[in-house]
Amino acid sequence: MNTKLSVRQQRQLVREEAILDATRAMLARKGYDLMTVDEVAAEAEVAKASLYKHFSSKESLAAAVMIRLLDQALAFLDSLPPETPPVDVMQALLRWALNLRLEGGVPPLPATNSTLQANLLASPAYVKRILDLNGRLTSLVKAAQSQGVMDPDLPVEVVVFALYARTCDPAMEYLRMTRRFTNQQVADYLVKVAFAGMRNGR
């Protein structure tokens, strides 16, 4: 079966990627509530009418960015050696997400926006990926607990959602504003706090 894309299809894909890159940049810069479709079109250097041929609304733009982000997270997990210890996998994933956010690649979308939430949950593509990621994180937490590396008394879902919350930690912005730490130091410190806590382990 020949799956080669036509020139027109290739152009459409390039335009769609440019729109998603622009959306991600605007979300990281202004946030979901302040972002407008007009700004995304200007950032992507496409006509607004052309943008609407690919994405029907502001919500669908944000959903597409989140789907692509989940694909990247799953691909990152797949790239790790299979023998990597579960807790190391979780640390690596959190560090990856924090570094991506430090580079402006992870938009801190609001969990309280009901319209956006409804749009995301209505997307089979998004739901499939988030369930896949949740399942993989759940397996990692259970494995780490069974190995005695993580507290077995902590409910698995608490650990999983705490990891998600760490990727949106507002401490990152405050630490960057001090200009006392490099981006790498910020990510490393936040990962250490997430997994080692604040006790003196010496």
Secondary structure, DSSP 8 states (H G I E B T S, - for coil): ------HHHHHHHHHHHHHHHHHHHHHHHH-TTT--HHHHHHHHT--HHHHHHH-SSHHHHHHHHHHHHHHHHHHHHHHS-TTS-HHHHHHHHHHHHHHHHHTT-S----TT-HHHHHHHHT-HHHHHHHHHHHHHHHHHHHHHHHTTSS-TTS-HHHHHHHHHHHHT-THHHHHHHHT-S-HHHHHHHHHHHHHH-SS---
